[in-house]
Amino acid sequence: MAKLKVYCKICNKPFYIFPCRKGKTVTCSPGCMAQKASISNSLPKRVRDVAVSLYKQGNSIRYTAAKVGVDACTIRIWLKKNNIKIRSNAYPLEVKTKTVGLYLDGMPINKIVSECKVTKISIRRWTKIAGIPRRRKYYGKSKDAPCKTKTRASIDYFNWRTNVLVRDEWTCQSCGQVGKDLHCHHIISFANNPDLRFIANNGITLCKDCHIKLHKKIRIGVAS
């Protein structure tokens, strides 16, 4: 995972953090952290009271921090000193179940985001944990775009791939690899047999390496 370049709030020196720490880690060293703590403690008490009241009203930590002009870490320190429990950002199980269900029904991700009030990253993570393959997205804008690309981006192709993976128990039928870099291969040619494209018996689960090897053998056989 690539790290982000940020600047220390105290000494303004650049340092690198993981994306998940953005807005939480604001100092580059323990010394700067101690200095920041002393600055936050020196702020007027009314500023801390305003921040605590904003958070109690249901506002997020980042919104509260921006309103009073401090960083999110300082808000967390003030909340702990006032014995206020910090709310969890986790989504309820009902929301996750509904989101995954709508994804399986073929609803576009943008509509799921607006209906369930979740982020695209959360949808990708939950579907991956549930073992649901990611839908292919069709980017072509021209009416003359290849039909093959449109077909692979359809919900029928997505359902066919899911059925093949479930039937084969997410296991490569050549080497036995389970649950990583799995592809679904059409036994009878995808391009030349439109009627057999979405038949589960015409598919087999292979890992990426075995799939590449198989297509190399097919090309050699055709060429010879």
Secondary structure, DSSP 8 states (H G I E B T S, - for coil): ---EEEE-TTT--EEEE-GGGTTT---SSHHHHHHHHHHHHHS-HHHHHHHHHHHHTT--HHHHHHHHTS-HHHHHHHHHHTT---------HHHHHHHHHHHHTT--HHHHHHHHT--HHHHHHHHHHTT----------STTS-HHHHHHTSHHHHHHHHHHHHHTTTB-TTT--BSSSEEEEESS-TTT-GGGTT-GGGEEEEEHHHHHHHHHHHHHHHH-
